[in-house]
Amino acid sequence: MPPMSAHRLRGFACVLALVLGYEGYAFFVKASGEAENIASASDWHLTGEVAGEIVLEQGLVPHADGFDGLDLWVHATGAAPSGEMQVTVIQDIGYGPEPAARASYPAAEVVGARPFHVTIPRIDRSAGRFYVVRLAAPQAVRGQGIRFEASGPAYPQGRMTLGGREEWGDLQFRTTAERTTIYRNVRHLRQSAAVPAFARTDLFLALMLLLFNLALGTLLYDVVFGRELNEPR
């Protein structure tokens, strides 16, 4: 194969720059999917009532660092609930459960929006870690508490309890993160024990990205400029 002319070399460099630019955007800027358990229209139901000492707990695992909130679908049991809905995010850090974040909202405000977004103080290192979300309405009396939309038992990374007893199904939720990018998810994947040690190094990741982008750039260049390359000179 004859060497590339300066014109073709510039064309290939432009294609490769576009590929690398998009890779940078996807890795460091573009948001990727958060952890969620969203039921289909035919598969959701309401949990039992949360009021007084009866609290609901759901285990979950965020997919990214920067866990800073979650969406919940909340309903009033009867009349507009009084008091507050209290949200506590609990993490087991090795020597027992420890509250990682707390937030509270007027219960009447919570049931007025679906989904209702709960904002918690950002948890920097949250990717792949197990948390329990505790939902309480301590000022509400029975019959005027709150209930939550739930799915069937479709979320494998946590279970739901009500009043200390396991409930059928799982809470319907969607986590949010301050910045969820492909890079953060790749970093989390590299921390997994199932990934060989050599594949978790920065050098290996950089080499794989370089080879992938060179191959992709070559393919795109051939698709875009292939007719010119095949024309007789």
C-alpha positions as CSV (number, residue, x, y, z in Angstrom):
1,M,0.0,0.0,0.0
2,P,1.5,3.4,-1.0
3,P,2.2,5.9,1.8
4,M,-0.5,8.5,2.5
5,S,-0.2,11.9,0.9
6,A,-0.1,15.0,3.0
7,H,-3.8,15.7,2.1
8,R,-4.9,12.3,3.1
9,L,-2.9,12.4,6.3
10,R,-4.5,15.7,7.3
11,G,-7.9,14.1,6.6
12,F,-7.1,11.1,8.7
13,A,-5.9,13.4,11.5
14,C,-9.1,15.4,11.4
15,V,-11.2,12.2,11.7
16,L,-9.1,10.9,14.6
17,A,-9.4,14.3,16.3
18,L,-13.2,14.1,16.0
19,V,-13.2,10.6,17.4
20,L,-11.0,11.5,20.3
21,G,-13.1,14.7,21.0
22,Y,-16.3,12.6,21.2
23,E,-14.5,10.1,23.5
24,G,-13.5,12.9,25.8
25,Y,-17.0,14.3,25.9
26,A,-18.5,10.8,26.5
27,F,-16.0,10.0,29.3
28,F,-15.9,13.2,31.2
29,V,-19.1,15.2,30.4
30,K,-21.9,13.1,29.0
31,A,-24.1,11.7,31.7
32,S,-24.8,7.9,31.8
33,G,-27.6,5.9,33.4
34,E,-28.2,6.1,37.1
35,A,-29.3,3.2,39.3
36,E,-33.1,2.8,39.2
37,N,-36.0,0.5,39.8
38,I,-38.9,1.7,37.7
39,A,-42.0,-0.5,37.4
40,S,-43.9,-0.8,34.2
41,A,-47.4,0.6,34.1
42,S,-49.0,-2.8,34.8
43,D,-46.5,-3.8,37.6
44,W,-46.6,-1.2,40.3
45,H,-48.4,-1.2,43.5
46,L,-48.5,0.9,46.7
47,T,-46.6,-0.2,49.8
48,G,-48.2,-0.3,53.3
49,E,-48.5,2.9,55.2
50,V,-45.6,4.8,56.6
51,A,-46.7,6.7,59.8
52,G,-45.5,7.1,63.3
53,E,-43.1,4.4,64.2
54,I,-43.7,2.4,61.0
55,V,-40.8,3.1,58.7
56,L,-39.9,1.8,55.2
57,E,-36.4,0.7,54.3
58,Q,-35.0,-0.1,50.9
59,G,-31.5,-1.3,50.1
60,L,-29.8,0.0,46.9
61,V,-26.5,0.3,45.2
62,P,-25.7,3.6,43.2
63,H,-23.7,3.1,40.0
64,A,-21.6,6.3,40.3
65,D,-19.8,8.5,42.8
66,G,-21.4,11.7,43.8
67,F,-24.7,10.1,45.0
68,D,-26.8,13.2,45.8
69,G,-30.5,12.3,45.6
70,L,-33.2,10.1,44.4
71,D,-36.7,10.3,42.9
72,L,-39.6,8.7,44.8
73,W,-43.3,8.3,43.9
74,V,-45.3,9.1,47.0
75,H,-49.0,9.0,47.8
76,A,-51.2,10.1,50.7
77,T,-53.0,7.3,52.5
78,G,-56.1,9.5,53.0
79,A,-56.2,13.2,53.8
80,A,-53.2,15.3,53.3
81,P,-50.5,14.0,55.6
82,S,-49.1,16.2,58.3
83,G,-45.6,16.7,59.6
84,E,-42.5,15.7,57.6
85,M,-41.2,12.9,55.5
86,Q,-37.7,12.1,56.9
87,V,-35.1,10.5,54.6
88,T,-32.0,8.8,56.1
89,V,-29.3,7.2,53.9
90,I,-27.5,4.6,55.9
91,Q,-24.2,2.9,54.9
92,D,-22.5,-0.1,56.6
93,I,-18.9,1.0,56.8
94,G,-17.5,-2.2,58.4
95,Y,-18.3,-1.7,62.0
96,G,-22.0,-1.3,61.8
97,P,-24.6,0.9,60.0
98,E,-23.8,4.6,60.0
99,P,-26.1,7.4,58.7
100,A,-24.4,8.9,55.6
101,A,-27.0,11.7,54.8
102,R,-30.3,13.0,56.1
103,A,-33.0,15.2,54.6
104,S,-36.6,16.1,55.5
105,Y,-39.5,17.6,53.6
106,P,-43.1,18.6,54.5
107,A,-45.2,15.5,53.8
108,A,-47.9,17.5,52.0
109,E,-45.3,18.8,49.6
110,V,-43.9,15.3,49.0
111,V,-47.2,13.8,47.8
112,G,-47.8,16.8,45.4
113,A,-45.2,15.8,42.9
114,R,-44.6,12.5,41.1
115,P,-41.8,11.8,41.2
116,F,-40.6,13.8,44.2
117,H,-36.9,14.5,44.1
118,V,-35.1,14.0,47.4
119,T,-31.8,16.0,47.6
120,I,-29.2,14.7,50.1
121,P,-25.7,16.0,50.9
122,R,-23.4,14.6,48.2
123,I,-21.7,11.3,49.0
124,D,-18.4,11.4,47.1
125,R,-17.4,7.8,47.1
126,S,-20.7,6.0,46.5
127,A,-20.2,3.9,43.3
128,G,-20.9,0.2,43.9
129,R,-21.5,0.7,47.7
130,F,-24.5,-0.7,49.5
131,Y,-26.9,1.8,51.1
132,V,-30.2,1.6,52.9
133,V,-32.7,4.4,52.4
134,R,-35.0,4.8,55.5
135,L,-38.3,6.7,54.9
136,A,-40.3,7.8,57.9
137,A,-43.2,10.1,58.7
138,P,-43.0,10.3,62.6
139,Q,-45.6,13.0,63.1
140,A,-48.3,11.3,60.9
141,V,-51.0,9.2,62.5
142,R,-52.3,6.0,61.1
143,G,-54.7,6.6,58.3
144,Q,-53.0,9.9,57.4
145,G,-49.5,8.7,56.5
146,I,-47.8,8.2,53.2
147,R,-47.3,5.2,50.9
148,F,-44.9,4.6,48.1
149,E,-45.0,3.2,44.7
150,A,-43.3,-0.2,44.4
151,S,-42.6,-2.8,41.8
152,G,-42.5,-6.6,42.0
153,P,-39.4,-8.1,43.5
154,A,-37.4,-7.0,40.5
155,Y,-34.4,-5.2,42.1
156,P,-31.7,-7.8,43.0
157,Q,-29.3,-5.4,44.9
158,G,-31.5,-4.7,47.9
159,R,-34.7,-5.6,49.7
160,M,-37.6,-3.6,51.1
161,T,-38.9,-3.8,54.6
162,L,-41.9,-2.1,56.4
163,G,-42.0,-1.9,60.1
164,G,-39.0,-4.2,60.3
165,R,-40.7,-7.0,58.2
166,E,-39.7,-7.8,54.6
167,E,-42.3,-6.6,52.1
168,W,-43.1,-8.2,48.8
169,G,-41.5,-6.2,46.0
170,D,-39.1,-3.3,45.9
171,L,-39.4,0.4,46.3
172,Q,-39.7,2.3,43.0
173,F,-36.8,4.8,42.8
174,R,-34.2,6.4,40.6
175,T,-30.9,7.7,42.0
176,T,-29.1,10.8,40.8
177,A,-25.5,11.8,41.0
178,E,-23.8,15.2,40.8
179,R,-21.8,14.0,37.8
180,T,-22.4,10.5,36.4
181,T,-20.0,9.9,33.5
182,I,-18.7,6.9,31.6
183,Y,-15.3,7.6,33.1
184,R,-16.7,7.2,36.7
185,N,-18.4,3.9,35.7
186,V,-15.2,2.6,34.1
187,R,-13.3,3.5,37.2
188,H,-15.8,1.6,39.3
189,L,-15.5,-1.4,37.0
190,R,-11.7,-1.3,37.3
191,Q,-12.1,-1.6,41.1
192,S,-13.9,-4.9,40.8
193,A,-12.0,-8.0,42.0
194,A,-13.3,-9.9,38.9
195,V,-11.1,-7.7,36.6
196,P,-7.5,-8.9,36.3
197,A,-4.9,-6.7,38.0
198,F,-3.1,-5.8,34.8
199,A,-6.4,-4.6,33.3
200,R,-7.0,-2.1,36.2
201,T,-3.9,-0.1,35.5
202,D,-4.0,3.4,33.9
203,L,-1.5,2.3,31.2
204,F,-3.7,-0.6,30.1
205,L,-6.7,1.6,29.9
206,A,-4.9,4.3,28.0
207,L,-3.4,1.8,25.6
208,M,-6.8,0.1,24.9
209,L,-8.5,3.5,24.3
210,L,-5.7,4.5,21.9
211,L,-5.9,1.3,19.9
212,F,-9.7,1.5,19.8
213,N,-9.7,5.1,18.6
214,L,-7.1,4.4,16.0
215,A,-9.2,1.5,14.7
216,L,-12.3,3.5,14.7
217,G,-10.7,6.5,13.1
218,T,-9.3,4.3,10.3
219,L,-12.7,2.8,9.7
220,L,-14.4,6.2,9.6
221,Y,-11.8,7.6,7.3
222,D,-12.1,4.6,4.9
223,V,-15.9,5.1,4.9
224,V,-15.8,8.8,4.3
225,F,-12.8,8.9,1.9
226,G,-12.8,5.4,0.6
227,R,-14.0,6.5,-2.9
228,E,-11.1,8.9,-3.2
229,L,-8.6,6.2,-2.1
230,N,-9.9,3.7,-4.7
231,E,-9.9,6.2,-7.6
232,P,-7.0,5.6,-10.1
233,R,-4.3,8.3,-9.9
